[in-house]
């Protein structure tokens, strides 16, 4: 273990130097991911070339040292994915996204709850099976989504140990993000209440082609979700709202494009109707 300490110290210095750079959040995360991957590779080479002094050192490395570093990589990667995938939408939608992320995290914890309790409670009765290499346990117990499949650098449970650590890191991270949104004092409607409300049914009485023309214009103009909403989701929402089956709207869009004149026929008629009404109101 003493031979590994200088490597860990060097990694800490490189992280500190990286933190002193004036990088934006996502660039900083990408740099930390690269740095941590490089350090894990250094650890892998070191473990291959150097034997552990005793069984206790090997267990300590695979139970605490490697999981801590790998959990950092997982944490940085999850953070980057979060900021990349987080919806650029209303506060309420963002809150739902945070809550969904917490639920997924909790679900993954429940799948490995027995080991989670073992690790968090500092138990050690199975350490010789969980955190030693070459004891026949790797292929028996290793998770199918193990990060590193090198048997020389893996035990059956060191990756799960990383997930236990990152669970706490991500839980705190999501809660802090959610807290920042709650501080904006925006009250979001209860979804259950909304679903149970009886809204009057409205019908679309123009043609389906007209509705598809309207949806495309709303999507392309950025009027819905700042233009970030998927066309499929918008079409399905409109179809549900008006209780109409839109069919193959891509084909309908092609037909609209192939019109000889007045390609935006329905939009043009809407403009004329509203303009006529406004002019009429001005006369009285």
Residue frames relative to the residue before (quaternion, step in Angstrom):
aa qw qx qy qz dx dy dz
X 1.0000 0.0000 0.0000 0.0000 0.00 0.00 0.00
X 0.6088 0.5813 -0.3596 0.4027 3.57 1.05 -0.74
X 0.6416 0.5342 -0.3263 0.4432 3.58 1.09 -0.70
X 0.6536 0.5213 -0.3079 0.4541 3.58 1.16 -0.57
X 0.5564 0.6571 -0.3807 0.3371 3.60 1.11 -0.67
X 0.6481 0.5020 -0.3477 0.4550 3.67 0.90 -0.74
X 0.6159 0.5391 -0.3443 0.4598 3.60 1.08 -0.70
X 0.6639 0.5020 -0.2969 0.4679 3.56 0.95 -0.91
X 0.6358 0.5232 -0.3220 0.4674 3.58 1.02 -0.81
X 0.6430 0.5241 -0.3156 0.4608 3.57 1.01 -0.86
X 0.6342 0.5290 -0.3151 0.4676 3.57 1.03 -0.84
X 0.6475 0.5256 -0.3117 0.4553 3.59 0.98 -0.86
X 0.6440 0.5163 -0.3135 0.4696 3.57 1.04 -0.81
X 0.6599 0.5064 -0.3054 0.4635 3.59 0.95 -0.87
X 0.6291 0.5159 -0.3336 0.4762 3.59 1.06 -0.70
X 0.6473 0.5205 -0.3140 0.4599 3.56 1.00 -0.85
X 0.6521 0.5112 -0.3088 0.4670 3.58 0.98 -0.85
X 0.6395 0.5276 -0.3162 0.4612 3.55 1.06 -0.80
X 0.6446 0.5359 -0.3139 0.4458 3.57 1.02 -0.82
X 0.6539 0.5301 -0.3142 0.4389 3.59 1.15 -0.60
X 0.5606 0.5949 -0.3944 0.4199 3.59 1.25 -0.25
X 0.4264 -0.7014 0.5132 0.2506 3.55 -1.10 0.70
X 0.2013 0.7966 -0.5350 0.1969 3.57 0.39 1.28
X 0.4938 -0.6197 0.4966 0.3544 3.56 -1.12 0.55
X 0.7465 -0.4621 0.2518 0.4071 3.55 -1.26 0.46
X 0.7305 0.4376 -0.2585 0.4561 3.59 0.72 -1.02
X 0.6231 0.5223 -0.3347 0.4763 3.57 1.05 -0.73
X 0.6380 0.5317 -0.3184 0.4570 3.56 1.01 -0.84
X 0.6538 0.5087 -0.3087 0.4674 3.59 0.96 -0.85
X 0.6438 0.5226 -0.3201 0.4583 3.58 0.96 -0.84
X 0.6511 0.5069 -0.3091 0.4729 3.57 1.02 -0.84
X 0.6546 0.5075 -0.3138 0.4642 3.59 0.99 -0.81
X 0.6176 0.5377 -0.3387 0.4634 3.59 1.06 -0.74
X 0.6598 0.5049 -0.3012 0.4680 3.57 0.92 -0.93
X 0.6621 0.5156 -0.2990 0.4542 3.57 0.91 -0.96
X 0.6879 0.4857 -0.2864 0.4570 3.58 0.87 -0.94
X 0.6189 0.5291 -0.3430 0.4685 3.60 1.02 -0.75
X 0.6482 0.5167 -0.3152 0.4621 3.58 0.96 -0.86
X 0.6723 0.4939 -0.3053 0.4593 3.57 0.95 -0.86
X 0.6217 0.5286 -0.3455 0.4634 3.61 1.00 -0.74
X 0.6319 0.5174 -0.3296 0.4737 3.57 1.05 -0.75
X 0.6233 0.5301 -0.3333 0.4684 3.61 1.03 -0.75
X 0.6471 0.5145 -0.3104 0.4693 3.56 0.99 -0.86
X 0.6252 0.5476 -0.3298 0.4477 3.56 1.00 -0.86
X 0.6779 0.4843 -0.2894 0.4713 3.60 0.86 -0.96
X 0.6426 0.5297 -0.3253 0.4480 3.57 0.98 -0.83
X 0.6737 0.4964 -0.2945 0.4615 3.60 0.89 -0.93
X 0.6284 0.5333 -0.3344 0.4570 3.59 1.07 -0.68
X 0.7440 0.4323 -0.2198 0.4596 3.57 0.94 -0.92
X 0.7882 0.2883 -0.1264 0.5288 3.58 1.12 -0.63
X 0.3570 -0.7278 0.5469 0.2091 3.52 -0.91 0.94
X 0.4907 -0.6147 0.5165 0.3387 3.55 -1.19 0.48
X 0.5780 -0.6170 0.4104 0.3416 3.57 -1.07 0.72
X 0.7966 -0.0664 0.0826 0.5952 3.55 1.06 -0.76
X 0.7151 -0.4440 0.3279 0.4289 3.55 -1.35 0.13
X 0.6289 0.5586 -0.3346 0.4248 3.57 1.01 -0.83
X 0.6491 0.5164 -0.3146 0.4616 3.59 1.01 -0.83
X 0.6524 0.5150 -0.3160 0.4575 3.56 0.98 -0.86
X 0.6468 0.5085 -0.3180 0.4710 3.57 0.95 -0.87
X 0.6559 0.5188 -0.3200 0.4452 3.59 0.88 -0.90
X 0.6469 0.5263 -0.3229 0.4475 3.58 0.96 -0.86
X 0.7681 0.3826 -0.2090 0.4689 3.58 0.75 -1.04
X 0.6518 0.4916 -0.3273 0.4757 3.58 1.23 -0.23
X 0.8279 0.2188 -0.0838 0.5097 3.59 0.97 -0.79
X 0.7206 0.4717 -0.2800 0.4241 3.60 0.71 -1.06
X 0.7314 0.4168 -0.2504 0.4783 3.59 0.61 -1.10
X 0.6502 0.5153 -0.3458 0.4383 3.68 0.84 -0.78
X 0.6279 0.5370 -0.3486 0.4426 3.59 1.02 -0.73
X 0.6813 0.4736 -0.2910 0.4763 3.59 0.90 -0.90
X 0.6758 0.4880 -0.2996 0.4642 3.60 0.90 -0.88
X 0.6175 0.5355 -0.3489 0.4584 3.58 1.09 -0.65
X 0.6012 0.5429 -0.3572 0.4650 3.59 1.11 -0.63
X 0.6456 0.5121 -0.3180 0.4688 3.58 0.97 -0.88
X 0.6531 0.5087 -0.3075 0.4692 3.57 0.94 -0.88
X 0.6593 0.5255 -0.2993 0.4467 3.55 0.96 -0.92
X 0.6667 0.4909 -0.3027 0.4721 3.58 0.88 -0.92
X 0.6600 0.5172 -0.3046 0.4517 3.57 0.97 -0.90
X 0.6631 0.4953 -0.2987 0.4751 3.59 0.97 -0.86
X 0.6244 0.5310 -0.3374 0.4630 3.58 1.03 -0.72
X 0.6626 0.5033 -0.3084 0.4609 3.56 0.90 -0.95
X 0.6463 0.5075 -0.3172 0.4735 3.59 0.95 -0.84
X 0.6304 0.5509 -0.3298 0.4364 3.56 0.99 -0.84
X 0.7139 0.4468 -0.2636 0.4703 3.59 0.78 -1.01
X 0.6400 0.5192 -0.3254 0.4637 3.59 1.14 -0.59
X 0.7778 0.3761 -0.1702 0.4740 3.56 0.92 -0.98
X 0.4746 0.6886 -0.4446 0.3207 3.60 1.20 -0.33
X 0.4689 -0.7093 0.4414 0.2866 3.63 -0.72 1.00
X 0.3212 -0.7138 0.5908 0.1955 3.53 -1.00 0.88
X 0.3775 0.7301 -0.4526 0.3458 3.53 0.56 1.25
X 0.7837 -0.3109 0.2341 0.4841 3.55 -1.27 -0.40
X 0.6685 -0.4934 0.3756 0.4107 3.56 -1.29 0.38
X 0.6523 0.5327 -0.3148 0.4378 3.57 0.95 -0.88
X 0.6541 0.4965 -0.3104 0.4789 3.60 0.98 -0.81
X 0.6394 0.5191 -0.3205 0.4679 3.58 1.04 -0.78
X 0.6257 0.5314 -0.3331 0.4639 3.58 1.04 -0.77
X 0.6415 0.5216 -0.3179 0.4641 3.56 0.97 -0.86
X 0.6350 0.5353 -0.3212 0.4551 3.56 1.05 -0.82
X 0.6438 0.5159 -0.3168 0.4680 3.61 1.00 -0.87
X 0.6732 0.5005 -0.2971 0.4561 3.55 0.89 -0.97
X 0.6308 0.5284 -0.3228 0.4677 3.57 1.05 -0.75
X 0.6365 0.5256 -0.3206 0.4646 3.58 1.02 -0.82
X 0.6482 0.5110 -0.3127 0.4702 3.59 1.00 -0.81
X 0.6445 0.5240 -0.3214 0.4547 3.59 1.00 -0.81
X 0.6455 0.5138 -0.3195 0.4661 3.59 0.98 -0.85
X 0.6371 0.5295 -0.3145 0.4634 3.55 1.05 -0.83
X 0.6671 0.5013 -0.2889 0.4693 3.56 0.95 -0.92
X 0.6248 0.5422 -0.3307 0.4542 3.57 1.07 -0.76
X 0.6547 0.4974 -0.3126 0.4757 3.59 0.98 -0.82
X 0.6163 0.5424 -0.3448 0.4550 3.58 1.05 -0.71
X 0.6632 0.5285 -0.3120 0.4285 3.59 0.89 -0.92
X 0.6079 0.5674 -0.3532 0.4287 3.59 1.10 -0.65
X 0.7818 0.2380 -0.1191 0.5638 3.59 1.15 -0.64
X 0.1686 0.8533 -0.4823 0.1039 3.56 1.20 0.61
X 0.6286 0.5544 -0.3396 0.4268 3.59 0.98 -0.83
X 0.6995 0.4374 -0.2720 0.4953 3.57 0.88 -0.94
X 0.5809 0.5829 -0.3719 0.4295 3.59 1.06 -0.73
X 0.6784 0.4775 -0.2866 0.4792 3.59 0.89 -0.95
X 0.6092 0.5601 -0.3407 0.4463 3.58 1.03 -0.83
X 0.7227 0.4507 -0.2506 0.4602 3.56 0.79 -1.05
X 0.6888 0.4902 -0.2853 0.4515 3.60 0.86 -0.97
X 0.7052 0.4548 -0.2657 0.4747 3.59 1.06 -0.68
X 0.4766 -0.7147 0.4111 0.3050 3.58 1.29 0.11
X 0.3038 0.7621 -0.5169 0.2444 3.57 1.11 0.62
X 0.1456 -0.8247 0.5434 0.0591 3.59 -1.12 0.55
X 0.3862 0.7687 -0.4546 0.2308 3.59 1.27 0.02
X 0.7661 0.3183 -0.1791 0.5289 3.61 1.10 -0.65
X 0.3079 0.7919 -0.4892 0.1972 3.60 1.21 0.24
X 0.6568 0.5217 -0.3228 0.4385 3.59 1.00 -0.76
X 0.6695 0.4506 -0.2914 0.5136 3.60 1.27 -0.33
X 0.7151 0.4715 -0.2459 0.4538 3.57 1.02 -0.86
X 0.8443 0.2304 -0.0499 0.4813 3.58 0.89 -0.93
X 0.5863 0.4994 -0.4164 0.4831 3.56 1.08 0.72
X 0.3961 -0.7068 0.5323 0.2453 3.55 -1.04 0.76
X 0.8295 0.3038 -0.1757 0.4344 3.51 -1.32 0.34
X 0.5382 0.6256 -0.4166 0.3813 3.58 1.13 0.52
X 0.6079 -0.5993 0.3388 0.3956 3.56 1.28 0.31
X 0.5754 0.6190 -0.3667 0.3889 3.56 1.28 -0.07
X 0.5426 0.6709 -0.4009 0.3079 3.55 1.13 -0.63
X 0.7436 0.4006 -0.2282 0.4842 3.58 0.68 -1.07
X 0.6290 0.5543 -0.3295 0.4343 3.56 1.23 -0.47
X 0.8337 0.2256 -0.0716 0.4989 3.56 0.90 -0.97
X 0.5057 0.6872 -0.4312 0.2934 3.61 1.15 -0.43
X 0.5003 -0.6553 0.4845 0.2924 3.54 -1.05 0.86
X 0.5428 -0.6413 0.4277 0.3333 3.63 -1.02 0.72
X 0.7230 0.3953 -0.2543 0.5062 3.59 1.17 -0.41
X 0.1469 0.8076 -0.5493 0.1563 3.57 1.06 0.79
X 0.5028 -0.6848 0.4399 0.2910 3.56 -0.89 0.97
X 0.8062 0.1203 -0.0295 0.5786 3.56 0.86 -0.91
X 0.2363 -0.8320 0.4921 0.0990 3.58 -0.45 1.19
X 0.4271 0.6999 -0.4661 0.3324 3.59 1.24 0.24
X 0.3751 -0.7598 0.4798 0.2278 3.66 -0.43 1.14
X 0.6183 0.5440 -0.3479 0.4480 3.59 1.19 -0.46
X 0.7651 0.3177 -0.1686 0.5340 3.55 1.21 -0.46
X 0.7040 0.4116 -0.2574 0.5184 3.57 1.26 0.26
X 0.1472 -0.7050 0.6769 0.1523 3.48 -1.31 0.47
X 0.7151 -0.4676 0.2897 0.4313 3.59 -1.22 0.07
X 0.8280 0.2531 -0.0907 0.4921 3.61 1.09 -0.67
X 0.4280 0.7157 -0.4850 0.2634 3.64 1.12 0.08
X 0.6286 0.5202 -0.3443 0.4645 3.61 1.09 -0.63
X 0.6245 0.5198 -0.3376 0.4752 3.59 1.06 -0.72
X 0.6053 0.5438 -0.3513 0.4631 3.57 1.09 -0.67
X 0.6183 0.5352 -0.3341 0.4686 3.58 1.08 -0.76
X 0.6658 0.5107 -0.3045 0.4508 3.56 0.99 -0.84
X 0.5956 0.5477 -0.3630 0.4621 3.59 1.10 -0.63
X 0.6718 0.4941 -0.2926 0.4678 3.56 0.93 -0.92
X 0.7067 0.4642 -0.2762 0.4569 3.57 0.84 -0.98
X 0.5265 0.6168 -0.4123 0.4151 3.59 1.19 -0.45
X 0.6869 0.4734 -0.2826 0.4735 3.58 0.87 -0.97
X 0.6447 0.5276 -0.3209 0.4505 3.59 0.97 -0.85
X 0.7073 0.4598 -0.2652 0.4669 3.58 0.85 -0.98
X 0.6053 0.5530 -0.3595 0.4456 3.59 1.03 -0.72
X 0.6712 0.4833 -0.2919 0.4803 3.56 0.93 -0.91
X 0.6366 0.5443 -0.3188 0.4437 3.56 1.02 -0.85
X 0.6870 0.4756 -0.2833 0.4708 3.60 0.83 -1.01
X 0.6501 0.5228 -0.3197 0.4492 3.58 0.98 -0.81
X 0.6452 0.5099 -0.3181 0.4717 3.58 1.03 -0.75
X 0.6343 0.5184 -0.3212 0.4752 3.58 1.03 -0.82
X 0.6605 0.5039 -0.2927 0.4735 3.57 1.00 -0.87
X 0.6283 0.5432 -0.3258 0.4516 3.57 1.04 -0.79
X 0.6369 0.5315 -0.3276 0.4524 3.58 1.00 -0.82
X 0.6587 0.4904 -0.3091 0.4797 3.58 1.04 -0.76
X 0.6470 0.5232 -0.3217 0.4517 3.58 1.00 -0.79
X 0.6132 0.5716 -0.3412 0.4254 3.56 1.12 -0.63
X 0.6051 0.5693 -0.3526 0.4306 3.59 1.26 -0.28
X 0.3755 -0.7958 0.4216 0.2191 3.54 1.40 0.15
X 0.4142 0.6576 -0.5139 0.3632 3.55 0.92 0.93
X 0.2675 -0.7754 0.5552 0.1379 3.56 -0.68 1.13
X 0.2200 -0.7835 0.5705 0.1110 3.55 -0.68 1.11
X 0.5038 -0.6621 0.4560 0.3161 3.58 -0.94 0.81
X 0.5023 -0.6399 0.4933 0.3081 3.54 -1.13 0.68
X 0.4488 -0.7297 0.4461 0.2592 3.57 -0.63 1.15
X 0.6258 0.5494 -0.3414 0.4358 3.57 1.02 -0.79
X 0.6496 0.5191 -0.3099 0.4610 3.56 1.01 -0.88
X 0.6488 0.5262 -0.3138 0.4513 3.55 0.97 -0.90
X 0.6655 0.5147 -0.3060 0.4456 3.58 0.92 -0.93
X 0.7111 0.4688 -0.2592 0.4553 3.54 1.08 -0.75
X 0.5287 0.6196 -0.4195 0.4007 3.56 1.27 -0.16
X 0.3497 -0.7351 0.5440 0.2035 3.56 -1.07 0.80
X 0.0796 -0.8000 0.5945 0.0134 3.55 -0.29 1.25
X 0.5121 -0.6401 0.4616 0.3390 3.60 -0.99 0.74
X 0.4667 -0.6740 0.4993 0.2804 3.56 -1.00 0.82
X 0.0983 -0.7677 0.6296 0.0676 3.56 -1.04 0.77
X 0.2736 -0.7811 0.5473 0.1246 3.57 -1.06 0.79
X 0.3601 -0.6786 0.5941 0.2383 3.52 -1.16 0.66
X 0.1045 -0.8447 0.5248 0.0146 3.56 -0.45 1.23
X 0.5373 0.5363 -0.4396 0.4800 3.57 1.25 0.14
X 0.6800 -0.4810 0.3354 0.4402 3.61 -1.22 -0.09
X 0.6282 -0.5274 0.4138 0.3949 3.56 -1.28 0.37
X 0.6048 0.5615 -0.3447 0.4473 3.55 1.09 -0.74
X 0.6339 0.5309 -0.3262 0.4582 3.58 1.02 -0.80
X 0.6616 0.5011 -0.3095 0.4641 3.58 0.96 -0.86
X 0.6443 0.5132 -0.3196 0.4684 3.58 0.99 -0.80
X 0.6195 0.5314 -0.3326 0.4726 3.58 1.03 -0.77
X 0.6588 0.5092 -0.3011 0.4647 3.58 0.98 -0.85
X 0.6661 0.5102 -0.3092 0.4477 3.59 0.88 -0.93
X 0.6367 0.5242 -0.3298 0.4594 3.60 0.94 -0.84
X 0.6668 0.5008 -0.3090 0.4572 3.59 0.92 -0.86
X 0.6464 0.5113 -0.3169 0.4694 3.60 1.02 -0.79
X 0.6495 0.5215 -0.3067 0.4606 3.55 0.99 -0.88
X 0.7285 0.4523 -0.2458 0.4520 3.59 0.77 -1.07
X 0.6604 0.5084 -0.3123 0.4560 3.59 1.13 -0.55
X 0.4702 -0.6832 0.4424 0.3412 3.58 1.25 -0.22
X 0.3948 0.7509 -0.4534 0.2735 3.57 1.23 0.30
X 0.7395 0.3162 -0.1966 0.5608 3.60 1.21 -0.40
X 0.8465 -0.0681 -0.0059 0.5280 3.57 -0.73 1.16
X 0.6068 -0.5907 0.3427 0.4066 3.58 1.04 0.81
X 0.6721 -0.5093 0.2944 0.4497 3.58 1.16 0.57
X 0.5732 0.6233 -0.3668 0.3853 3.60 1.29 -0.04
X 0.5257 0.6509 -0.4100 0.3631 3.60 1.23 -0.26
X 0.4846 -0.6525 0.4966 0.3045 3.56 -1.08 0.72
X 0.5696 -0.6189 0.4243 0.3353 3.56 -0.97 0.89
X 0.6291 0.5539 -0.3342 0.4309 3.58 0.96 -0.86
X 0.6708 0.5021 -0.2968 0.4580 3.58 0.94 -0.92
X 0.6570 0.5069 -0.3118 0.4628 3.58 0.99 -0.85
X 0.6417 0.5251 -0.3179 0.4599 3.57 0.97 -0.89
X 0.6756 0.4930 -0.2953 0.4619 3.57 0.91 -0.91
X 0.6326 0.5286 -0.3316 0.4588 3.59 1.06 -0.75
X 0.6662 0.4936 -0.2933 0.4759 3.57 0.96 -0.88
X 0.6401 0.5240 -0.3220 0.4605 3.57 0.99 -0.84
X 0.6596 0.4977 -0.2995 0.4770 3.57 1.05 -0.81
X 0.6370 0.5490 -0.3240 0.4334 3.57 0.96 -0.89
X 0.7925 0.3013 -0.1402 0.5114 3.56 0.87 -0.98
X 0.3704 -0.7573 0.4652 0.2701 3.57 1.37 0.07
X 0.4889 0.6329 -0.4387 0.4100 3.54 0.81 1.09
X 0.3563 -0.7133 0.5613 0.2218 3.60 -1.09 0.66
X 0.2485 -0.8223 0.4983 0.1176 3.58 -0.46 1.23
X 0.3648 -0.7626 0.4794 0.2359 3.61 1.18 -0.23
X 0.7624 -0.3229 0.2713 0.4909 3.57 -1.16 -0.67
X 0.1534 -0.8390 0.5172 0.0706 3.57 0.12 1.30
X 0.5603 0.5768 -0.4035 0.4366 3.62 1.19 -0.39
X 0.6484 0.5046 -0.3096 0.4786 3.56 1.01 -0.82
X 0.6409 0.5221 -0.3221 0.4614 3.57 1.00 -0.85
X 0.6243 0.5392 -0.3335 0.4563 3.58 1.05 -0.80
X 0.6334 0.5250 -0.3256 0.4660 3.58 1.03 -0.79
X 0.6402 0.5192 -0.3182 0.4683 3.56 1.04 -0.76
X 0.6223 0.5260 -0.3334 0.4743 3.57 1.06 -0.74
X 0.6543 0.5210 -0.3129 0.4502 3.58 0.97 -0.86
X 0.7166 0.4703 -0.2435 0.4538 3.57 1.07 -0.75
X 0.3920 0.7087 -0.4978 0.3102 3.58 1.21 0.17
X 0.5080 -0.6693 0.4522 0.2992 3.56 -0.96 0.81
X 0.7890 -0.0647 0.0529 0.6087 3.58 0.99 -0.80
X 0.8006 0.2310 -0.2146 0.5094 3.53 -1.31 0.43
X 0.0134 -0.8394 0.5427 -0.0250 3.55 0.70 1.11
X 0.7417 0.3065 -0.1974 0.5630 3.59 1.03 -0.77
X 0.0389 -0.8657 0.4990 -0.0114 3.54 0.82 1.08
X 0.7066 0.4624 -0.2776 0.4581 3.59 0.81 -0.99
X 0.6481 0.5136 -0.3215 0.4613 3.58 0.94 -0.85
X 0.6308 0.5346 -0.3231 0.4604 3.55 1.06 -0.79
X 0.6600 0.5023 -0.3122 0.4632 3.58 0.98 -0.82
X 0.6151 0.5451 -0.3425 0.4552 3.58 1.08 -0.71
X 0.6452 0.5221 -0.3131 0.4616 3.55 0.97 -0.90
X 0.6668 0.5085 -0.3027 0.4529 3.58 0.92 -0.91
X 0.6579 0.5176 -0.3089 0.4515 3.59 0.93 -0.90
X 0.6967 0.4620 -0.2830 0.4702 3.57 0.86 -0.95
X 0.6347 0.5267 -0.3332 0.4568 3.61 0.97 -0.81
X 0.6427 0.5281 -0.3138 0.4578 3.55 1.00 -0.87
X 0.6627 0.4994 -0.3022 0.4691 3.56 0.97 -0.85
X 0.6504 0.5126 -0.3221 0.4587 3.59 0.93 -0.81
X 0.6525 0.5077 -0.3110 0.4688 3.59 0.98 -0.85
X 0.6316 0.5316 -0.3200 0.4649 3.56 1.05 -0.81
X 0.6658 0.5002 -0.3053 0.4619 3.58 0.92 -0.88
X 0.6347 0.5413 -0.3328 0.4397 3.59 1.07 -0.68
X 0.6466 0.5369 -0.3241 0.4343 3.57 1.15 -0.56
X 0.7509 0.3672 -0.1985 0.5118 3.60 1.19 -0.41
